[in-house]
């Protein structure tokens, strides 16, 4: 009973342990769902905050238009083009540099665009450029994927949008611009033989279809388009999302704490279960050992009982033993008196020991007796349970086999009944059909008999016709034999003429295959009505051939000339192809030179304008091509417009104006292709003090990447130099001295300061 209670307690603990584990799995799933929800909500909150930050930083024009959209006055506004799409961060610099239309505002129709323009005008907010989606349908076919050089991706294809209608606007802005990894690949892709491409690199360098290159440098443009599509969200919604995030985060933390508590409880239960299993195994081993001892003792009992039965008493021996017994009794009695005294003393000592140790051993002995009793009861209960289980297993197995057998018989019987039913139905249908056929046959019997008589008469007539045909066939067979004999004669003639034809051959021509004689088909043979005509034609041709006396070597000579001609033609084609290749290479180099020159020319012209405007505080200068179609034939014209004057050629300017114009051009060339060292001889001679200072400070700014050595007599020029070398002459000898004007100026200020203190 005690052992059964232990088993029940173990089962209950295991059940509780399983419930805790299931609860832990369920809680873990709920915790994971809560964490995923928190993660998604946190991402949405971050996106909402980012969207709010971007909305705060965008221009007042876009803010005003989106406010009109929210109020419902102009509902057809979608927003800024760059906010309506997303692109991988890898292409951020490329699309920011190459797509100026990202700041355009997308609307649904041209009427909505006009409403926006009228609104901006009436409010005086500013100007904006709009893309009307109803006018973008023309790009529908061009939006399909195309084959690009070196499989470079189109920027349009890597843009992600939520609304497919916006894709038309992105194609309008990007067209077929492709992305290259670097500038070398961009140049290679842009200048294809069959087509030129607009290419942008991942670093923001752009190669236009015209060949113009721009962009790049240290300060690249990026951030005009995000990696996810912007969603319009209000600050109130963002706050709600953030509060919901806090609630879900608290809930996730609660799930985590509950999970930790459950894990601790499961660990304790696991330890408890292991201890119970160890105790149960120990008791089971004890029961098995005692069971083995019981079997062994039963065997010994049987052996001893057999020995007792086998031992039969002997009377003589018994008398002798009784005599000896009496003697021994007397000895025993004498010794017993002595032993009783000793035994009495031993008993006294034993009782004394028991009294001393009774309180120590009694509890353990009772506990041992109780455990032994419970072990016996558990062993008996286990044995009965094992016997009952085996009996139930045997009965269950027999019952299952009987059920399976019965179910199989039922299934076979049902199948057989079904087959018999179907067969009976089929037989009934066939019997009905046979009976109907029999009845029809009886009704049509007179007609069949009449038809039989008619057939007999017809058969008799056919037999008569057969005899007549047999006679006719005999006549035909005789004719066939005659025809076969004629055919044999003709075949022998055909073989003879074939041998004769094989002896005839055409005249061979050098370097050509020998032609065979033509074989006429049946139609051509039937066209020849009279063989004598052919004989006459042969004779006529032979006579003409004899009169012409042809030179058969002319054909060989013609073949040689033809071979030489074809060889020369091949050489001409090869030289022509080589000429075309050189012509194409020359044209490519000419275009490359033109494109590179025009790119540099544009950069120098723009920098010239900037430099001249800065030096003259309001003037303008321009480099113009004399022949715009061929800039290398007639050269370049330098036109200048000094402040508050008209445009003039540089050779019509005054000395100071020429100096400023020349310096602006020199600094523009320096910007395009810096030179490490410049020598300038009295460039400030024709300038007033104001322009000298402007030029001096500008040159000082340019010394960051070049060295300027300037010869000057103007203090406004040489006083700001980093190093001043003075040339003077004493005693008919030229001398020089090198100083640092800034050091001298600082010392002078220090001396003035010390004088003032005194």
matplotlib code that plots the C-alpha trace (Angstrom):
import matplotlib.pyplot as plt

x = [0.0, 2.9, 4.5, 1.2, 0.9, 4.4, 3.5, 0.4, 2.3, 4.9, 2.2, 0.4, 3.8, 4.5, 1.0, 1.6, 5.1, 3.5, 0.9, 3.6, 5.6, 2.5, 1.8, 5.4, 5.2, 1.9, 3.3, 6.5, 4.4, 2.4, 5.6, 7.0, 3.9, 4.0, 7.6, 7.0, 4.0, 6.2, 9.0, 6.6, 4.9, 8.3, 9.3, 6.0, 6.5, 10.0, 8.7, 6.0, 8.5, 10.7, 7.8, 6.8, 10.4, 10.5, 7.1, 8.4, 11.5, 9.9, 9.2, 6.3, 5.0, 4.6, 3.2, 0.6, -0.5, -0.8, -2.8, -5.2, -5.4, -6.2, -8.9, -10.4, -10.1, -7.7, -8.0, -6.1, -2.6, -0.4, 2.7, 6.3, 7.6, 10.6, 8.3, 6.0, 8.7, 11.5, 14.9, 17.7, 20.3, 22.9, 21.3, 20.6, 23.4, 22.8, 19.1, 19.6, 22.3, 20.6, 16.9, 16.1, 12.3, 12.2, 11.1, 8.2, 4.7, 2.5, -1.2, -3.9, -4.9, -3.8, -6.8, -5.6, -2.2, -3.8, -5.7, -2.5, -0.7, -3.7, -3.6, 0.1, -0.2, -3.1, -1.4, 2.0, 3.7, 6.1, 6.3, 6.4, 6.6, 3.8, 3.5, -0.1, -0.6, -3.3, -0.6, 1.8, 0.0, 2.2, 5.1, 3.1, 4.9, 8.4, 8.0, 8.5, 11.8, 14.5, 17.9, 20.7, 24.4, 26.3, 22.9, 23.2, 20.0, 17.7, 17.0, 13.4, 13.4, 14.8, 12.3, 9.6, 6.1, 2.9, 0.6, 1.3, 0.0, 3.0, 5.3, 4.4, 5.6, 8.9, 9.5, 8.9, 11.5, 14.1, 13.5, 16.1, 18.9, 21.0, 23.3, 27.0, 29.4, 32.1, 33.0, 34.9, 31.9, 29.7, 31.8, 31.8, 28.0, 27.2, 29.0, 27.6, 27.9, 24.2, 22.8, 24.0, 22.7, 22.4, 24.4, 24.9, 27.4, 26.9, 29.1, 26.8, 28.9, 26.6, 27.4, 24.7, 23.7, 25.4, 28.7, 28.7, 30.0, 29.1, 28.6, 30.9, 33.4, 33.6, 30.2, 27.8, 24.0, 22.0, 18.9, 16.4, 14.6, 14.2, 14.5, 10.8, 7.7, 6.6, 3.2, 1.3, 0.6, -0.6, 1.1, -2.0, -1.8, 1.9, 1.2, -1.5, 0.9, 3.6, 1.2, 0.1, 3.8, 4.3, 1.3, 2.4, 6.0, 4.7, 2.6, 5.6, 7.6, 4.8, 4.9, 8.7, 8.4, 5.7, 7.9, 10.9, 8.7, 7.4, 10.9, 11.9, 8.9, 9.6, 13.2, 12.0, 9.4, 12.1, 14.3, 11.4, 10.4, 14.0, 14.1, 10.8, 12.1, 15.3, 13.2, 10.9, 13.8, 15.4, 12.1, 11.6, 15.2, 14.4, 11.2, 13.0, 15.7, 13.2, 11.2, 14.4, 15.0, 11.5, 11.8, 15.2, 13.7, 10.7, 13.1, 15.1, 11.8, 10.9, 14.4, 14.2, 10.7, 12.0, 15.0, 12.6, 10.4, 13.4, 14.8, 13.1, 13.6, 15.8, 14.6, 18.0, 19.6, 16.7, 17.3, 20.9, 20.2, 17.7, 20.2, 22.8, 20.1, 19.5, 23.2, 23.4, 20.3, 22.0, 25.1, 22.8, 21.0, 24.3, 25.5, 22.1, 22.3, 25.6, 24.3, 21.1, 23.1, 25.2, 22.1, 20.4, 23.3, 23.3, 19.6, 20.1, 22.8, 20.7, 17.8, 20.1, 21.4, 17.9, 16.8, 19.8, 19.4, 15.6, 14.9, 17.5, 16.6, 12.9, 11.9, 14.2, 13.1, 9.4, 10.1, 12.0, 9.2, 6.7, 8.7, 9.1, 5.4, 4.7, 7.2, 5.5, 2.1, 3.5, 5.1, 1.8, -0.1, 2.4, 2.2, -1.6, -1.5, 1.1, -1.1, -4.2, -2.4, -1.1, -4.6, -6.2, -3.6, -4.3, -8.1, -7.7, -5.5, -8.0, -10.9, -9.1, -8.4, -12.0, -13.3, -10.9, -11.9, -15.6, -15.2, -13.4, -16.1, -18.8, -16.9, -16.4, -20.1, -21.3, -19.0, -20.2, -23.9, -23.3, -21.6, -24.4, -27.0, -25.3, -24.9, -28.6, -29.6, -27.3, -28.8, -32.4, -31.6, -29.9, -32.9, -35.3, -33.3, -33.1, -36.8, -37.4, -35.0, -36.7, -40.1, -38.9, -37.2, -40.5, -42.3, -39.7, -39.4, -41.7, -39.8, -36.4, -37.6, -38.7, -35.4, -33.6, -35.3, -34.4, -30.8, -30.7, -31.8, -29.3, -26.5, -27.4, -27.1, -23.8, -22.4, -23.3, -21.5, -18.5, -18.1, -18.2, -15.5, -13.3, -13.3, -12.4, -9.6, -8.1, -8.0, -6.4, -3.7, -2.7, -2.4, -0.2, 2.2, 2.6, 3.2, 5.8, 7.8, 7.8, 8.9, 11.8, 12.9, 12.8, 14.7, 17.5, 17.6, 17.6, 20.6, 22.5, 21.9, 22.8, 26.2, 26.5, 25.6, 28.2, 30.9, 30.0, 31.4, 31.5, 34.8, 36.3, 37.0, 39.9, 39.2, 35.6, 33.8, 33.0, 29.4, 27.2, 25.0, 21.4, 18.8, 15.4, 12.3, 9.1, 7.5, 10.6, 10.7, 7.0, 7.7, 10.1, 7.6, 10.0, 13.6, 14.7, 14.4, 17.0, 19.3, 19.2, 19.8, 22.9, 24.3, 23.7, 25.4, 28.4, 28.8, 28.5, 31.0, 33.5, 33.2, 33.6, 36.8, 36.4, 39.4, 38.8, 41.7, 39.8, 37.6, 40.6, 41.9, 38.5, 38.5, 42.0, 41.0, 37.8, 39.8, 42.2, 39.2, 37.5, 40.9, 41.2, 37.6, 38.2, 41.3, 39.3, 36.6, 39.2, 40.8, 37.4, 36.5, 39.8, 39.2, 35.7, 37.1, 39.7, 37.1, 34.8, 37.7, 38.6, 35.0, 34.8, 38.0, 36.9, 33.6, 35.4, 37.8, 34.8, 32.8, 35.8, 36.6, 33.0, 32.8, 36.0, 34.9, 31.6, 33.4, 36.0, 33.2, 31.1, 34.1, 35.3, 31.9, 32.1, 35.7, 35.1, 31.9, 33.8, 36.8, 34.8, 31.8, 29.2, 30.8, 30.4, 32.6, 31.9, 34.0, 32.3, 33.0, 33.6, 32.4, 30.0, 30.0, 33.8, 35.4, 38.9, 38.8, 38.3, 39.1, 37.5, 36.3, 36.7, 34.0, 33.8, 31.3, 32.9, 30.6, 28.1, 29.5, 28.6, 30.0, 33.5, 36.1, 39.1, 41.5, 39.2, 39.5, 41.7, 44.9, 43.2, 40.2, 42.4, 44.4, 41.2, 39.8, 43.1, 43.3, 39.7, 40.6, 43.8, 42.0, 39.2, 41.9, 43.5, 40.1, 39.7, 43.2, 45.3, 49.0, 51.4, 53.4, 52.6, 54.9, 53.1, 55.1, 53.5, 49.9, 48.7, 50.5, 47.4, 45.0, 43.8, 44.3, 40.7, 41.2, 44.7, 43.3, 40.6, 43.1, 45.6, 43.1, 41.7, 45.2, 45.9, 42.8, 44.1, 47.4, 45.8, 46.6, 49.2, 52.2, 52.2, 55.4, 54.4, 56.5, 54.8, 55.5, 52.1, 52.1, 48.4, 49.7, 53.0, 51.9, 49.6, 52.1, 53.3, 56.9, 58.3, 61.6, 62.8, 65.3, 67.4, 70.7, 73.5, 77.1, 76.2, 75.4, 71.9, 70.9, 67.9, 66.3, 63.6, 61.0, 57.7, 55.3, 52.9, 55.7, 56.9, 53.3, 52.8, 56.1, 55.1, 51.8, 53.6, 55.9, 53.0, 51.3, 54.4, 54.7, 51.1, 51.6, 54.5]
y = [0.0, 2.3, 1.5, 2.2, 5.5, 6.4, 5.5, 7.6, 10.5, 10.2, 10.0, 13.1, 14.9, 13.9, 15.1, 18.4, 18.6, 18.0, 20.7, 23.2, 22.3, 22.8, 26.1, 27.1, 26.4, 28.3, 31.2, 31.1, 31.4, 34.2, 36.0, 35.6, 37.0, 39.9, 40.6, 40.4, 42.8, 45.2, 45.0, 45.8, 48.5, 50.0, 50.1, 51.8, 54.3, 55.1, 55.4, 57.7, 59.9, 60.0, 61.0, 63.7, 65.0, 65.1, 66.8, 69.5, 70.1, 70.2, 73.4, 75.7, 75.2, 71.4, 72.0, 74.4, 72.0, 69.0, 71.1, 71.8, 68.1, 67.3, 69.9, 68.4, 71.5, 70.0, 66.2, 65.1, 65.8, 62.7, 64.4, 64.9, 62.4, 61.4, 60.6, 58.4, 55.7, 53.9, 52.7, 50.6, 52.6, 51.4, 53.6, 56.6, 58.8, 57.7, 58.7, 61.8, 63.1, 62.1, 62.8, 66.4, 65.7, 64.1, 67.4, 67.7, 67.3, 64.5, 65.2, 63.1, 65.4, 68.6, 70.4, 69.6, 71.0, 74.2, 74.5, 74.1, 76.8, 79.2, 78.6, 79.2, 82.4, 83.7, 83.1, 84.2, 81.2, 80.3, 78.1, 74.4, 71.9, 69.4, 65.9, 65.1, 61.4, 61.6, 62.8, 60.1, 57.2, 57.8, 56.1, 52.8, 50.8, 52.2, 51.0, 47.4, 45.8, 46.2, 44.7, 47.0, 46.9, 44.6, 44.0, 47.2, 47.9, 50.8, 53.2, 53.0, 49.2, 49.4, 52.0, 50.5, 52.1, 51.2, 52.7, 51.4, 54.6, 56.5, 54.3, 56.4, 59.5, 57.8, 56.7, 60.3, 61.5, 58.7, 57.4, 54.7, 56.0, 53.0, 52.6, 51.6, 50.6, 53.1, 55.7, 53.3, 51.1, 54.2, 55.4, 51.9, 51.6, 55.1, 55.1, 52.0, 51.7, 51.4, 53.6, 56.1, 55.7, 58.1, 56.5, 57.4, 55.8, 54.7, 57.7, 60.2, 60.7, 61.3, 60.6, 62.3, 61.0, 64.0, 62.9, 65.6, 64.3, 65.9, 65.1, 63.2, 64.9, 64.9, 66.5, 64.1, 64.6, 62.0, 61.6, 62.9, 59.5, 57.1, 53.3, 53.0, 54.7, 57.6, 57.5, 60.6, 60.4, 62.9, 63.7, 62.4, 59.1, 58.9, 59.5, 56.8, 54.4, 55.2, 54.7, 51.4, 50.4, 51.1, 48.9, 46.1, 46.4, 46.1, 43.1, 41.4, 42.0, 40.4, 37.4, 37.2, 37.3, 34.6, 32.5, 32.8, 31.8, 28.8, 27.8, 27.9, 25.8, 23.3, 22.9, 22.2, 19.7, 18.0, 17.6, 16.2, 13.8, 12.6, 12.0, 10.0, 7.9, 7.1, 6.1, 4.0, 2.2, 1.5, 0.0, -2.0, -3.4, -4.4, -6.2, -8.1, -9.2, -10.4, -12.2, -14.1, -15.0, -16.2, -18.6, -19.9, -20.5, -22.4, -24.7, -25.3, -26.1, -28.7, -30.3, -30.5, -32.0, -34.7, -35.4, -35.8, -38.3, -40.2, -40.6, -43.9, -44.7, -47.8, -49.5, -50.9, -47.7, -45.9, -47.9, -47.3, -43.6, -43.6, -45.1, -42.6, -39.9, -40.9, -40.7, -37.4, -36.1, -36.8, -34.9, -32.2, -31.8, -31.4, -29.0, -27.2, -26.2, -24.5, -23.1, -21.8, -19.6, -18.3, -17.9, -16.0, -13.7, -13.4, -12.7, -10.0, -8.4, -8.7, -7.0, -4.3, -3.8, -3.7, -1.2, 1.0, 0.7, 0.4, 4.0, 4.1, 1.0, 0.7, 3.5, 2.2, -1.4, -0.4, 1.6, -1.3, -3.7, -1.3, -0.9, -4.7, -5.1, -2.5, -4.0, -7.4, -5.8, -3.9, -7.0, -8.9, -6.0, -5.8, -9.6, -9.5, -6.4, -8.1, -11.3, -9.2, -7.2, -10.3, -11.9, -8.7, -8.5, -12.0, -11.4, -8.1, -9.7, -12.5, -10.1, -7.9, -10.8, -12.0, -8.5, -8.2, -11.7, -10.9, -7.5, -9.1, -11.8, -9.1, -7.1, -10.2, -11.1, -7.6, -7.5, -11.0, -10.0, -6.8, -8.8, -11.3, -8.6, -6.9, -10.2, -11.0, -7.6, -8.1, -11.6, -10.3, -7.6, -10.1, -12.5, -9.7, -8.8, -12.5, -12.9, -9.8, -10.9, -14.3, -12.8, -10.5, -13.4, -15.4, -12.5, -12.0, -15.7, -15.6, -12.7, -14.4, -17.5, -15.5, -13.6, -17.0, -18.1, -14.9, -15.3, -18.9, -17.6, -14.8, -17.2, -19.3, -16.3, -15.4, -18.9, -18.5, -15.2, -16.8, -19.4, -16.7, -14.7, -17.7, -18.2, -14.5, -14.7, -17.6, -15.5, -12.6, -14.9, -15.9, -12.3, -11.5, -14.3, -12.7, -9.3, -10.7, -12.1, -8.6, -7.0, -9.4, -8.5, -4.8, -5.2, -6.9, -3.9, -1.5, -3.3, -3.0, 0.7, 1.3, -0.3, 1.9, 5.0, 4.2, 4.3, 8.0, 10.8, 14.6, 16.5, 17.1, 20.7, 21.4, 22.0, 20.9, 17.7, 15.5, 16.0, 13.0, 12.6, 13.6, 10.9, 11.7, 10.9, 9.4, 12.8, 13.8, 10.5, 10.8, 14.3, 12.7, 11.6, 10.7, 9.3, 10.2, 13.9, 13.3, 11.6, 14.5, 17.0, 15.0, 15.1, 18.8, 19.6, 17.5, 19.4, 22.8, 21.6, 20.6, 24.0, 26.1, 24.3, 25.3, 26.0, 23.7, 25.4, 28.6, 27.2, 26.4, 29.9, 31.4, 29.5, 30.8, 34.4, 33.9, 32.6, 35.5, 37.9, 36.4, 36.6, 40.3, 40.9, 39.3, 41.5, 44.5, 43.6, 43.1, 46.4, 48.1, 46.6, 47.7, 51.2, 51.3, 50.2, 53.0, 55.4, 54.4, 54.6, 58.0, 59.2, 57.8, 59.6, 62.8, 62.6, 61.8, 64.7, 67.0, 65.8, 66.1, 69.5, 70.7, 69.4, 71.3, 74.3, 74.5, 74.2, 76.9, 79.2, 78.9, 79.4, 82.4, 84.1, 83.5, 84.7, 87.8, 88.7, 88.3, 90.4, 93.2, 93.1, 93.0, 92.5, 89.5, 87.5, 84.8, 82.3, 81.6, 79.2, 80.9, 77.8, 75.8, 72.8, 72.5, 74.3, 73.3, 75.0, 78.7, 78.9, 80.7, 84.3, 86.0, 88.6, 90.8, 93.2, 95.4, 96.8, 99.3, 98.9, 97.1, 93.8, 94.1, 91.8, 91.5, 93.3, 96.4, 96.7, 99.0, 97.8, 97.2, 95.5, 93.3, 92.4, 91.4, 89.5, 87.6, 86.8, 85.5, 83.2, 82.0, 81.2, 79.4, 77.3, 76.7, 75.5, 73.1, 71.7, 73.0, 73.9, 73.6, 76.8, 80.2, 83.1, 86.5, 89.7, 93.0, 91.9, 94.8, 97.6, 98.8, 98.3, 100.8, 100.0, 98.6, 96.0, 95.3, 94.3, 92.1, 90.3, 89.9, 88.4, 86.1, 84.9, 84.3, 82.0, 80.1, 79.2, 76.3, 73.9, 75.9, 78.2, 81.8, 83.7, 87.3, 90.3, 93.4, 97.0, 97.6, 97.3, 96.1, 93.1, 92.1, 92.9, 89.9, 87.5, 84.5, 85.2, 88.5, 88.7, 92.3, 93.2, 96.4, 97.8, 99.4, 100.1, 98.9, 95.5, 93.9, 92.3, 90.5, 90.1, 87.6, 88.5, 87.3, 90.3, 88.8, 88.3, 91.9, 93.1, 91.2, 92.5, 96.0, 95.6, 94.2, 97.2, 99.6, 97.9, 98.1, 101.8, 102.4, 100.6, 102.8]
z = [0.0, 0.8, -2.5, -4.4, -2.7, -3.8, -7.4, -7.2, -5.8, -8.6, -11.3, -9.8, -9.8, -13.4, -14.4, -12.6, -14.3, -17.7, -17.1, -16.1, -19.3, -21.5, -19.7, -20.3, -24.0, -24.3, -22.3, -24.4, -27.6, -26.1, -25.0, -28.6, -30.1, -27.7, -28.5, -32.2, -31.8, -29.7, -32.4, -35.2, -33.2, -32.2, -35.9, -36.8, -34.0, -35.2, -38.8, -37.6, -35.6, -38.7, -40.8, -38.4, -38.3, -42.0, -42.2, -39.8, -41.9, -45.3, -47.1, -46.6, -50.1, -49.6, -46.1, -47.4, -50.2, -47.9, -45.5, -48.4, -49.1, -45.4, -45.4, -48.5, -50.6, -53.1, -52.6, -55.7, -54.2, -53.6, -52.2, -53.0, -55.5, -53.4, -50.4, -52.5, -53.2, -51.6, -52.7, -51.2, -49.3, -51.8, -54.5, -52.3, -53.7, -57.3, -57.3, -55.2, -57.7, -60.9, -60.3, -59.9, -60.1, -56.6, -55.2, -57.8, -56.4, -57.8, -58.4, -60.1, -63.0, -64.8, -63.3, -59.8, -60.7, -62.0, -58.7, -56.8, -58.9, -58.4, -54.7, -54.4, -56.5, -54.4, -51.1, -52.3, -50.7, -53.5, -56.7, -57.3, -60.2, -60.5, -62.2, -63.4, -63.5, -66.2, -68.6, -67.7, -69.5, -72.5, -70.7, -70.2, -72.9, -72.0, -68.4, -69.4, -68.5, -71.2, -71.9, -70.6, -71.3, -69.0, -67.2, -65.2, -63.3, -64.3, -61.4, -62.3, -61.7, -58.2, -56.9, -54.7, -54.5, -52.7, -55.4, -58.9, -60.4, -59.0, -61.2, -64.2, -62.5, -61.5, -65.1, -66.2, -63.7, -64.3, -67.8, -68.8, -66.5, -65.4, -62.4, -62.7, -60.0, -60.9, -63.4, -65.7, -66.1, -66.5, -69.4, -71.0, -70.7, -71.8, -75.1, -76.8, -80.6, -81.3, -78.6, -75.9, -72.3, -69.4, -66.6, -62.9, -60.6, -57.0, -56.1, -57.8, -61.0, -64.0, -67.7, -69.9, -73.4, -74.9, -73.3, -70.6, -67.2, -63.9, -60.2, -57.8, -55.5, -51.7, -51.0, -52.6, -52.6, -50.7, -48.5, -51.0, -51.0, -48.1, -47.9, -47.1, -48.5, -46.4, -44.8, -43.8, -40.0, -37.5, -34.2, -32.3, -34.1, -33.3, -29.6, -29.6, -31.2, -28.6, -25.7, -27.2, -27.5, -23.8, -22.9, -25.1, -23.7, -20.1, -21.2, -22.8, -19.6, -17.5, -19.9, -19.4, -15.6, -15.6, -17.9, -15.5, -12.5, -14.4, -15.4, -11.7, -10.7, -13.5, -12.3, -8.8, -10.1, -12.2, -9.1, -7.1, -9.9, -10.2, -6.4, -6.5, -9.4, -7.5, -4.4, -6.5, -8.2, -4.8, -3.5, -6.7, -6.4, -2.7, -3.7, -6.5, -4.0, -1.4, -4.1, -5.1, -1.4, -1.0, -4.0, -2.6, 0.9, -0.6, -2.4, 0.8, 2.7, 0.1, 0.3, 4.2, 4.1, 1.7, 4.0, 7.0, 5.2, 4.1, 7.6, 9.1, 12.9, 14.0, 17.4, 18.5, 17.7, 19.4, 22.7, 22.6, 22.0, 24.9, 27.2, 26.1, 26.6, 30.2, 30.9, 29.1, 31.0, 34.3, 33.0, 31.7, 35.0, 36.8, 34.3, 34.0, 37.6, 37.0, 33.7, 35.2, 37.5, 34.6, 32.4, 35.2, 35.3, 31.5, 31.5, 34.1, 32.0, 28.8, 30.5, 31.7, 28.1, 26.7, 29.3, 28.4, 24.6, 24.4, 23.8, 21.1, 19.0, 19.4, 16.9, 14.3, 14.7, 14.5, 11.4, 9.8, 10.6, 9.1, 5.9, 5.6, 6.0, 3.4, 1.1, 1.4, 0.7, -2.3, -3.7, -3.4, -5.0, -7.9, -8.5, -8.6, -10.9, -13.3, -13.5, -14.2, -16.8, -18.6, -18.5, -19.8, -22.6, -23.6, -23.6, -25.4, -28.1, -28.6, -28.7, -31.2, -33.4, -33.2, -34.0, -37.0, -38.2, -37.8, -39.5, -42.4, -42.8, -42.7, -45.3, -47.6, -47.2, -48.0, -51.0, -52.2, -51.7, -53.6, -56.5, -56.5, -56.6, -59.5, -61.3, -60.7, -62.1, -65.2, -65.8, -65.5, -68.0, -70.4, -70.0, -70.8, -73.9, -75.1, -74.7, -76.7, -79.4, -79.5, -79.9, -82.7, -84.4, -84.4, -85.9, -88.7, -89.6, -92.7, -94.1, -93.5, -95.3, -98.3, -98.3, -98.2, -101.3, -103.1, -102.0, -103.4, -106.8, -106.7, -105.8, -108.8, -111.1, -109.5, -110.1, -113.8, -113.9, -112.2, -114.9, -117.5, -115.7, -115.3, -119.1, -119.5, -116.9, -118.9, -122.0, -120.1, -118.6, -122.1, -123.1, -120.0, -120.9, -124.4, -122.9, -120.4, -123.3, -125.0, -121.7, -121.5, -125.0, -124.2, -120.9, -122.7, -125.1, -122.1, -120.6, -124.0, -124.4, -120.7, -121.4, -124.4, -122.4, -119.7, -122.4, -123.2, -121.0, -121.0, -121.5, -118.1, -116.9, -114.6, -110.9, -111.4, -110.7, -113.7, -114.6, -115.3, -118.2, -117.5, -117.0, -118.5, -116.6, -117.9, -118.8, -120.8, -122.6, -123.6, -124.9, -127.5, -130.2, -133.0, -132.3, -135.8, -134.9, -132.1, -134.5, -136.9, -134.1, -132.9, -136.5, -136.8, -133.4, -134.3, -137.6, -135.8, -133.2, -135.9, -137.6, -134.4, -133.4, -129.6, -127.4, -124.4, -122.5, -122.3, -119.6, -117.4, -118.0, -117.1, -113.8, -112.9, -113.6, -111.6, -108.6, -108.8, -109.0, -105.9, -104.1, -105.0, -103.9, -100.5, -100.1, -101.0, -98.5, -95.8, -96.5, -96.6, -93.2, -91.8, -93.2, -91.7, -88.3, -88.4, -89.6, -86.7, -84.2, -85.6, -85.3, -81.7, -80.7, -82.4, -80.5, -77.3, -77.8, -78.6, -75.5, -73.2, -74.6, -74.3, -70.7, -69.8, -71.8, -69.9, -66.6, -67.5, -68.9, -65.8, -63.5, -65.7, -65.2, -61.4, -61.1, -63.2, -61.3, -58.1, -59.2, -60.8, -58.4, -61.1, -64.5, -66.8, -69.1, -71.7, -73.7, -77.1, -79.9, -83.2, -85.0, -82.8, -85.1, -85.1, -82.1, -83.2, -86.6, -85.7, -82.0, -79.1, -78.7, -75.2, -74.7, -71.6, -70.1, -67.5, -64.8, -66.1, -69.7, -72.9, -74.2, -75.8, -77.2, -74.9, -77.3, -77.1, -73.3, -71.3, -69.5, -66.1, -67.6, -69.7, -66.5, -64.6, -67.6, -68.0, -64.3, -64.3, -67.2, -65.5, -62.3, -64.2, -65.9, -62.5, -61.2, -64.1, -64.0, -61.1, -61.8, -58.8, -59.6, -61.1, -62.0, -62.3, -63.3, -62.1, -62.8, -60.7, -62.6, -64.4, -61.4, -58.8, -55.1, -54.7, -57.5, -56.3, -52.9, -54.5, -56.7, -53.9, -51.5, -54.2, -55.1, -51.4, -51.3, -54.3, -52.6, -50.9, -53.8, -55.7, -55.2, -56.6, -57.2, -57.9, -58.8, -57.5, -56.5, -54.8, -51.1, -51.2, -53.0, -51.2, -47.7, -47.5, -48.9, -46.8, -47.8, -49.1, -51.0, -51.5, -54.3, -53.9, -55.1, -53.1, -54.2, -57.7, -56.4, -56.5, -53.2, -51.8, -48.4, -47.4, -44.7, -43.4, -43.5, -40.9, -38.4, -38.9, -38.5, -35.3, -33.9, -34.8, -33.0, -30.0, -29.9, -30.2, -27.3, -25.1, -25.9, -25.0, -21.7, -20.8]

ax = plt.figure().add_subplot(projection="3d")
ax.plot(x, y, z, "-o")
ax.set_aspect("equal")
plt.show()
